[in-house]
Amino acid sequence: MSEGRKRAWAIRRRVASRISLCVVCCVALTAAGWCHAADLEFSALGSSGPLARYVETSQQNGQPGGGQSGNDALPGDDSSALDAPQGDAPSSEAEPELPSVTVTPPSEDVLPPTPSPTPEISFDSPLLFPGLSDQRFEGLSGALRGTRSIFDDPREVTIIDRQQLTERNARDMVEALEREVGVLVQRTGRGQASPFVRGLTGPETLILVDGVRVNNSTFRFGPNQYFALFDPGMIERIEVVRGPQSVLWGSDAIGGVINIVTRGADRRFGRWNDYFGGEFIEYFGTADAGSYSRLNVEGWVGRGGVFAGASYLDVNNLDRGGELGRQPFTDYRQNAGDVRFDYLLDDNQWVTVSLQHLEQNGVPRSDKFPKEFRRFDPQQRDLAYIRWQGVNLDGVIDSFMFTASFGRQKERTDRRKPLTSTNLDDSQFDVETTGLTFLLGTDLGGLGYVTYGVDWYYDDVDASAVRIDETTGTVTTRTPQFPPDAIYERVGAFLQWDVAVTDRLTAISGFRYTNIDAGATVSLFDPNDPAFPNVMPTPTSIAPNFQDWTGTVGLTYAVASDVHLVGSVSEGFRAPLLDELTSVSSNVNEGVDLPTLGLRPERSINYEVGIKLDGRRLRGQAFYFWTNLDGLIDRVLVGTDIGDPNDPNDDVDFFQRRNVGDAIINGYEMAGEYLLTPTWSAYGNFWYTYGKNRTANEPISRIPPAQGVLGLRWREPVDLGRTTGRNWFDIYAWMVRRQDRLSARDIRDSRIPVDGTPGYTTINLRMGRYLGRNQLVSLGLENIFDKAYRVHGSGVDGPGITATFGWQLRR
């Protein structure tokens, strides 16, 4: 591009930025007047009546916005309402009789009735800004495997509910989870997402859907793409638990647990009569000219309810902040579909059947371009499960849940290096996971509540790799990423005890036994061989076994009714996966991974203390944590600038995984909200994570930078006479500090600048308004000042100034 064209482009960008700023100011002023007018309108219309009380009661039960709170929320204490009598119908033969009328002359002592004053919105109402006690984890399928509020749990936990997902105009899982306290979402390319929880990601952070394990033995070490394989339109809420949760969930849950709870038919609307409803959602973003469309249908007939939906996402190359322009190789497509059926066996037992499918096509490895062409085509996730559960039962067993699941993850990669090469490398693998889980809960009365159970998951892997000469059509077999006969089996049993020690002190403790077996015929390379890598690998059968006992204890002390002091000590455990034991993979940023034998599990112990506030106006939680990590697994360079065994003309680095020693991760996390008025709140969060490999005396790789959010938002009270939901306005700043504490591995990583990732601040705005009862329009303005930035460790830059338009039509 000539200098004249560059200057003209810069001038157009500056003019566009100023026009955008003017638009933002106008929108903000209009929104302020709109909010004031809406408050006056609500005060005039009032919010009383049985329907208003019904909605408020529903939201107090942890179901804001009218959605079902999850798998375990179907039958409640009032489940018998399904069989409630409808009343005696009046007889058509009876003659109506007029009542007698007595006329009394007016008296000076009798005054005309005075209209009842319109109830005012109070700080105590959970309708607009739910407190910590109003947000609850429900049932055995939740991330806590029990029913408990955020306020009463000793861990740092959060829930992103349906209202928040709607306000975020989430088209993908990055937009759904980004900016949560203690969570950084990295994306190597568009269509990929890897959440870091307390500095750990990949196989060290466990992902669940409806309490079913998503992590499998092929999850790549370090950042991977698999959190992106969910459709936000099917999600009821996202539960995040920070810190090791190996007692509840077994291996992999060292950094924390993220549980995605899916939507189901709303039984409250079908309690008295059958119903049918539907919803169409459309989002459009200007930064990538990307559109997201989803159609949902739901209904309840008799004792059965169904929720089903399908979506399509199409995004183009991303327009970045500043003067960077569009980033090539960032476009992809995605389609998804899901259906869930719930059937009530009686007032306390029900069966759930769920089917989920998501497929992405043409997903690029953006960080590899332009040195090479590499796409995932397709990336696919499938899940089917059937679940039988019961609650509030009489006898020794108070609750139970049995789940049988079958999951499939398919990944195919096309690679051409360099871009002009006529050789196309086609590799793929397919892992099928079968799971069984049986959980029980027993109420011991004054001795507390015990949850216990067993779970079993079995991975069966198939893989292949070929090179296609596009000039001659010759097909050559190559070493696949995983052995085609690889298997991985996990089995575990746990017990958790929740007990009130005194009137003010409650304790949660538990332990688990885990056993893991792996098996495969591995293609082993010897990096010490003088002829390496130009040697044939040695096929070697392996059958490693890993076992561990883990424990936890947490305490909650009620200093006052709205102040809890909490603390916990918990152990974590992660066994090496097939990716570390068996894979021959160039699908890493630094070079080629080789199989490794002799790895031992990672083990951790985490200490944390915190305070939780749940006052009328101030709500929040603050934590300090310290984690000791023993047996840390990391990549170790075993060969550099030598030929790829699959391509001797391609000089690359080779790595094997090793237990490199011990490490520490510590930091603090805080998040809170202060109600300025019953409809306006100021909110924010701040978190800092420090990680050090004490053996190598260097930082742990990819530790997130310190960052925080500061915002102001308004939510309109629900006016049932005019809308089906609340309007909102939200403006906030996202502030991220520079990260220049880099490990040797970070310095080699092309996704991280040599001097570290620069800090940045973005200003953002969101607003939404209902048009009548059935239509919702929304607008999001992200990165209003068009800041150039990149999330630490990502291969994709941040979007420039972006408008996201949303439209929802509901019946």
Buried (B, 14 or more C-beta within 10 A) or exposed (E): EEEEEEEEEEEEBEEEBEEBBEEBEEBBEEBEEBBEEBBEEBBEBBBEEEEBEEBBEBBBBBBBBBBBBBBBBBBBEEBEEBEEEEEEEEEEEEEEEEEEEEEEEEEEEEEEEEEEEEEEBEEEBBBBBBBBBBBBBBBBBBBBBBBBBBBBBBBBBBBBBBBBBBBBBBBBBBBBBBBBBBBBBBBBBBBBBBBBBBBBBBBBBBBBBBBBBBBBBBBBBBBBBBBBBBBBBBBBBBBBBBBBBBBBBBBBBBBBBBBBBBBBBBBBBBBEEEBBBBBBBBBBBBBBBBBBBBBBBBBBEEBBBBBBBBBBBBBBBBBBBBEBBBBEBBBBBBBBBBBBBBBBEEBBBBBBBBBBBBBBBBBBBBBBBEEBBBBBBBBBBBBBBBBBBBBBBEEEEBBBBBBBBBBBBBBBBBBBBEEEBEBBBBBBBBBBBBBBBBBBBBBEEEEBBBBBBBBBBBBBBBBBBBBBEEEEEEEEEBBBBBBEBBBBBBBBBBBBBBBBEEEEEBBBBBBBBBBBBBBBBBBBBBBEEEEBBEEEBEEBEBEBEBEBEBBBBBBBBBEEEBBBBBBBBBBBBBBBBBBBBBBBBBBBBBBBBBBBEEBEBBBBBBBBBBBBBBBEBEBBBBBBBBBBBBBBBBBBBBBEEBBBBBBEEBEBBBBBBBBBBBBBBBBBBBBBBBBEEBBBBBBBBBBBBBBBBBEBEBBBBBBBBBBBBBBBBBBBBBBBEEBBBBBBBBBBBBBBBBBBBBBBBBEBBEBBBEEBBBBBBBBBBBBBBBEEEEBBBBBBBBBBBBBBBBBBBBBBBBBBBBBBBBBBBBE
